[in-house]
Amino acid sequence: MEKYVCKICNKEIKKSSRGRQPRICSAECRRKRNLQWARKRYASSNLEQHINQKRKKWKNKISLEYCLNLYKTSKGYCHWCGVETILCGVNDRDGTFEDCGPYNPDVFSFDAVIASAGHIYGNLVISCFLCNNMKNAMPLSMWLVLLTFLKTKGPAILDLKKYLFLNKNGLLKPQNNGRKIREPWLQLKRGSPKYYEEYGACFKTFRKIFKNQKGLDGIFNFFPLIYFKPDNYFNISCDAIDASLDKEEKHRPDNIQIIPVFLQFAKNILSNKQIIKEFKKRGFRTDYADCKVILPEKYKSESWLEDKMQTGGRKSCFGRKISTETRAKMSMALKGKAASNRKKVNMIDPKTNEIIKSFDSQQDAASYVKGSIASISQYLNKKQGKIYRGYKWQKGKAAPQRKKVNMIDPKTNEIIKSFDSQQDAANYVQCTNSCISNYLNKKQGKIFKNYKWQYANLKIESRIK
């Protein structure tokens, strides 16, 4: 008896009683076949338009013919995982085409083999969106190591011992070429700041999740939570378990898991179950029971991240852990004290040229007059006018001493009244400050307003003959 096989699921089916050769075993397989036909019709009519949209984003000009030949050569299959790519999403009910949405792992795209070279001739391959996202700007050698490990069936080893890592001081081992650390727990505050207003809340939450996951990723429970160089794609990153939440709710403490950067790029807005399903679809392994990872030598004992997770915070210069109480006392002791390198600023009355108020810094002066630090700085450096907010501004020089003024009887040469400043004397006799100053400095006559005037630090006999 002749056997017939379904063209969709490859199951054996019986011959129809009508005498025709059956091709599809069920209504579900018939629906899948119709969708395949719909995709082929769409690809033949809209492929050029789809490619042109991608070519517009490239810096280098690549011809349409080259891209079409590349697509036809690959037959629309991903170069990295072999999955069949699509041009857009398809409605399962009626076969009509819809928008792919924010992230569809099977969407067709062009990927640059060497990311640093960009989209140029000879450097392009057809890739699904998931592989393209997961590879991102990863160096080709690193990507091939990861891809080979994911495709290997049976026992496998992920060898990471050649990569440099940060030591306890935040320097690269074995090359100390400067400190540049992107602390991964700060992502939490940038995403949902209202949950991490307390000092150190980001680090405490991150450390708690790190310990709960036992130093392994939150999806497959295999990839180690490590930190190498700042641009390494095996570094850890904070990921939202449910990405459908609002932006301010995504990074709340009960919705966070720690995974490697490459895995976060691949997951995007998918759930954990969906990313595992996509890995199985591409032939990537999801069971790592017989696999192991080789880390660099002395990573556990000398790495920056491991030291942070074990000690739980900063250390003093003597190597002792600083408690929260000690840190609070240090903070209170420093309050109200200006740093030694902060420049003082004087606010001066433009009429009398007397110092009204002194500030420890430009920030204090700007907040007092409700202005900006940049404006205060420009007026101090004389880049703009002399007066800002109704006052003159001067860098922190020693305040000039206010000279006392005596009002003297011209007949008896006796002091009638003393004033703390020229301004007080001018206000008393109802005149301007400049008039008093002219008589004090002998620029005009001796008597003004029926009185003689003299600085208090001079002897009367030296001024009055």
QUIRA-V133874 format. One record per helix or strand of 3 or more residues. SS is the DSSP state (H for helix, E for strand). FROM is the first residue (numbers start at 0). LEN is the number of residues. If there is no record, write none. Layout:
# QUIRA-V133874
ss,from,len
SS,FROM,LEN
SS,FROM,LEN
This chain:
# QUIRA-V133874
ss,from,len
H,26,29
H,63,11
E,106,6
H,114,3
E,123,5
H,128,7
H,139,12
E,155,4
E,164,3
H,185,6
H,192,3
H,200,12
E,234,6
H,252,3
E,255,5
H,260,7
H,271,10
E,290,4
H,298,4
H,303,8
H,323,11
E,344,4
E,354,5
H,361,7
H,372,8
E,390,5
E,404,4
E,414,5
H,421,8
H,432,8
E,450,5
H,459,4
